[in-house]
Amino acid sequence: MAAAHTASADELDLRILAALTAQPEAPVKQLAAGLGIPASTCAFRLRALRSRGVITGLHVVIDPAALGAAVQAMIRVRLANHNKSGVDALFDALVTAPGVLQVFHIAGADDFLVHVAVTDAAALRDIVLEHITVHDVVRATETQLVFERREGSGMLPNP
């Protein structure tokens, strides 16, 4: 599905998306001026990108450390069995567990990758013991501490 979205985005759409990503709070007039296009064109293109599902929403990025959750980790989860209802139930439970930032259902030796932010080692242990290994489909976990995290350059050209 994502490939269809990318194929339907032309060069101007990609420039608009890059500018919006760089300045998500900028008004349409400011984005348009920076791109050298009319504000009406920019507004029309943004509406079209939203209606086609290319832009699916905007979100606030919060620094977990600023809220007292300075310890981040990636928890690799391996399943004992892969029945659909068990996988779906685990996925639903993981995304609602306290401290969970992101959950990836992946292929390979591991089945899930869970990115968490917590206050300390005891809170990290509690996520594993109270929210992950309590599920019957879970066979094993492996926790890796995150020393530093940086955003990648993404898929868009620089504005």
Secondary structure, 3 states (H helix, E strand, C coil): CHHHHHHCCCHHHHHHHHHHHHCCCCCHHHHHHHHCCCHHHHHHHHHHHHHCCCCCCCCCCCCHHHHCCCEEEEEEEEECCCCHHHHHHHHHHHHHCCCEEEEEECCCCCCEEEEEEECCHHHHHHHHHHHHCCCCCEEEEEEEEECCCCCCCCCCCCC
